[in-house]
Amino acid sequence: MSYSATAKALAQLQQQFSQAASSQDWQLLRQLDRQLLKLVQQLSCQGLKPQFAAELAGLRQQYQSVLAMAKAELGRSEAKMQQFNQNKAAVVAYRQTLDGVS
């Protein structure tokens, strides 16, 4: 892959990461993560990582932001699940109380 093609691929990945993160498209983020890993491995094998240090630094920063966003979303999802389970337990207990009264 030529220098300009690689630079274009990195810029495109960065833009796609940004769009996927904004829309919280977790499936697309997973796919982009795989593409990024493959591209970075290719750059590393070819000894080209230093030439793309600035682009990779930008992607790394964006990647860390996406990870933080994903962890925050996971925390919110876990809290919702915990609340759901608490509500479910309360409903079951209430039904059991009603069944005992009948």
Buried (B, 14 or more C-beta within 10 A) or exposed (E): EEEEEBBEBBEEBBEBBEEBBEEEBEEBBEEBBEBBEEBBEBBEEEEEEEBBEEBBEBBEEBBEEBEEBBEEEEEEEEEEEEEEEEEEEEEEEEEEEEEEEE
